Amino acid sequence: MSMFGMDDNTKCLLIQEVYQRPLLWKASDPHYADIAARWDAFNEIAQALSDDEVKFSCA
């Protein structure tokens, strides 16, 4: 494992998952200010990155 406990493939997946959710990074997105929606998006990303060995969470 490298920095942040993620290999390069996992880092790429993280970038892709965030990119697919513009409410996290695009201020003009209509849901950008919706804290609950942003929290849900981060939880979805955590689930997408988790596997049998490593569990990511937003807790």
Secondary structure as a PSIPRED ss2 file (coil, helix, strand):
# PSIPRED VFORMAT (PSIPRED V4.0)

   1 M C   1.000  0.000  0.000
   2 S C   1.000  0.000  0.000
   3 M H   0.000  1.000  0.000
   4 F H   0.000  1.000  0.000
   5 G H   0.000  1.000  0.000
   6 M C   1.000  0.000  0.000
   7 D C   1.000  0.000  0.000
   8 D H   0.000  1.000  0.000
   9 N H   0.000  1.000  0.000
  10 T H   0.000  1.000  0.000
  11 K H   0.000  1.000  0.000
  12 C H   0.000  1.000  0.000
  13 L H   0.000  1.000  0.000
  14 L H   0.000  1.000  0.000
  15 I H   0.000  1.000  0.000
  16 Q H   0.000  1.000  0.000
  17 E H   0.000  1.000  0.000
  18 V H   0.000  1.000  0.000
  19 Y H   0.000  1.000  0.000
  20 Q C   1.000  0.000  0.000
  21 R C   1.000  0.000  0.000
  22 P H   0.000  1.000  0.000
  23 L H   0.000  1.000  0.000
  24 L H   0.000  1.000  0.000
  25 W C   1.000  0.000  0.000
  26 K C   1.000  0.000  0.000
  27 A C   1.000  0.000  0.000
  28 S C   1.000  0.000  0.000
  29 D C   1.000  0.000  0.000
  30 P C   1.000  0.000  0.000
  31 H C   1.000  0.000  0.000
  32 Y C   1.000  0.000  0.000
  33 A C   1.000  0.000  0.000
  34 D C   1.000  0.000  0.000
  35 I H   0.000  1.000  0.000
  36 A H   0.000  1.000  0.000
  37 A H   0.000  1.000  0.000
  38 R H   0.000  1.000  0.000
  39 W H   0.000  1.000  0.000
  40 D H   0.000  1.000  0.000
  41 A H   0.000  1.000  0.000
  42 F H   0.000  1.000  0.000
  43 N H   0.000  1.000  0.000
  44 E H   0.000  1.000  0.000
  45 I H   0.000  1.000  0.000
  46 A H   0.000  1.000  0.000
  47 Q H   0.000  1.000  0.000
  48 A H   0.000  1.000  0.000
  49 L H   0.000  1.000  0.000
  50 S C   1.000  0.000  0.000
  51 D C   1.000  0.000  0.000
  52 D C   1.000  0.000  0.000
  53 E C   1.000  0.000  0.000
  54 V C   1.000  0.000  0.000
  55 K C   1.000  0.000  0.000
  56 F C   1.000  0.000  0.000
  57 S C   1.000  0.000  0.000
  58 C C   1.000  0.000  0.000
  59 A C   1.000  0.000  0.000
